[in-house]
């Protein structure tokens, strides 16, 4: 047998160089032979010198995906992993085996490799190898190998069927992850120290990462509690202490701090009692206070978790808020009540306002995420609790209004404005609705106008949520006046906007309407194309039918509810097309009830049930009544369309009459101009016109002049003009002798004129006499 091993080794030693250099040039038959050699090699690994063939296994694996596949079929992964702890005088077995496992994971089916390694024997081998390297490994080589083994373990732990707990590996990993923060008397970690080397730093992050994976298995929860994982992670949730010597560098500690808070976000929801026992809410709120403070702190922001937080505390704030959001959304009364008692609502509102003042383009994305998380946390705290909504108050309403005033163009920027707007609308629903002081303040600050402005953007992803908010707001009697007062582009009213959205929704749903918007099928006036394609299937009474689901799956029911609360009869700014659609909206509930009864009738037929005579008559009368309502609506729509057609004809006639009058006026003006030119260019025409004018004047006078009447001539004698003279009246003015004539000097600014009774007259200059001098005293 030994001679056989030596001969095989000689053959393989000659083959390996050729395999390295000429694998890509081999012919198909050579590749087939090479693949068969891989199978032979696997059997040799099982039966003969494992260590001596390890190098060959690595080379074969590195250069061929085909060989990796064959090795997987031969269960090579489990065989290699099971022999990790075999005696190894050369010290190469562990390194070469890990290399082979890595290549198998990279070049073959990862799921199949994980399945092969997910057995107790393999995990026990990995556990012993990792434990020995963790406790006794001191060299750079040992630490790297330790981390590689931990990464392979992490990949295996993603398989829920892997016996991580049964092998005791989970308990050891939790111990290794927490012994540095929580002092332990376990002999495994006695005397073990972790340095700030790169390998140990990576080990710490890998341990945090595997804790997140392990906590998804509920059977691990008790081990996490015993290992005090929450307390260990909370040691990082605090502001850096000055003048304290740390075992990590500043950049390393910052990255571990962020990683620990991110790990808490995944682990803490499974350990609520531990979280509350270690006063988790108080710790996080205190840490948030530091994050929002102006204390000098220079963050490095080099890691994945530190993105966007260089030179500030935004990264710490972001992950702390993620932790709070994860805890609040558990809807645990103890946690939420504790947060509110510690002033979380007012603190979060204050942080939001500070982020507005700290806004800059560089950190825009992270600030938007922070603001979104704050609003989601506030929504989770205030929902269903009126006293908490009152605590939210006007300060909370102000930050919501600030977000709603955001430029709509930014919604398409991809930076997170869409998520922020979703969070804002959710906050309106959870933090304002139901609290009348907040509702009134929201209305006073024109919040309904901002909601309608967002609705007018016609973005389908927001319409459903906004309309739901509008339905709830309309319960407030003050809302209707605000809705009716709103005006959009081109003086569009809220009612017109809602009806336009209805038409758009029906077009997308494939509802049958004619070109005027009238009902086509009176039996199925609301049927969508999906309902037409979907056959009616008998369902249990507790399962909603297609007609019922239609109410929740589109916005028509919400539009009907809003318009119903605004009063269908007094809606301003509607066109004839709007009124035609409004007839359908007004009868939406009747049509939907008839639709559901029709489904019931059809299900009875499909189940081959025969109702009693009375029930059958009632069903037939209900379906007939629904169809009659449809016919009545169609008749009303036809009347509206005809009335509008007649009105359009009348308006058209008015426009034509106006155009005709304009043309006639132009003709008269042209004719007048021609007559004027004729009079100015032809004396006979002028004389004729003069005679006609005088004749017209004489014919307009009384036949007999009244006694004592004064006659005034209306023309000027001897006037030589080319146009008829108009009415002339001679008025006697101020005598010329008083005015001084047309050449009188009126420049009183240059000459000093005497003031006499009457008007100014032209006089000679007057010499003024000097006043007598006063006598000098003797």
Secondary structure, 3 states (H helix, E strand, C coil): CHHHHHHHHHHHHHHHHHHHHHHHHCCHHHHHHHHHHHHHHHHHHHHCCCCCCHHHHHHHHHCCHHHHHHHHHCCHHHHHHHCCCCCCCCCCHHHHHHHHHHHHHHHCCHHHHHHHHCCHHHHHHHHHHHHHHHHHCCCHHHHHHHHHHHHHHHHHHCCCCCCCCCCCHHHHHHHHHHCCCCCCCCHHHCCCCCCCCHHHHHHHHHHHHHHHHHCCCHHHHHHHHHCCHHHHHHCCCCCCCCCCCCCCCHHHHHHHHHHHHHHHHHHHHHCHHHHHHCCHHHHHHHHHHHHHCCCCCCCCCCCCCCCCCCCCCHHHHHHHHHHHHHHHCCCCHHHHHHHHHCCHHHHHHHHHHHHHHCCCCCCHHHHHHHHHHHHHHHHHHHCCCHHHHHHHHHHHHHHHHHHHCCCHHHHHCCCCHHHHHHHHHHHHHHHHCCCHHHHHHHHHCCHHHHHHHHHHCCCHHHHHHHHHHHHHHCCCCCHHHHHHHCECHHHCEHHHHHHHHHHHHHHHHCCCECCCCCECCCCCCCCCHHHHHCCCCCCCCCCCCHHHHHHHHCCHHHHHHHHHHHCCCCCCCCCHHHHHHHHHHHCHHHHHHHHHHHHHHHHHHHCCCCCCHHHHHHHHHHHHHHHHHHHHHHHHHHHHHHHHHHHHHHHHHHHHHHHHHHHHHHHHHHHHHHHHHHHHHCHHHHHHHHHHHHHHHHHHCCCCCCCCCCCCCCCCCCCCCCCCCCCCCCCCCCCHHHHCCCCCCCCCCCCCCCCCCCCCCCCCCCCCCCCCCCCCCC
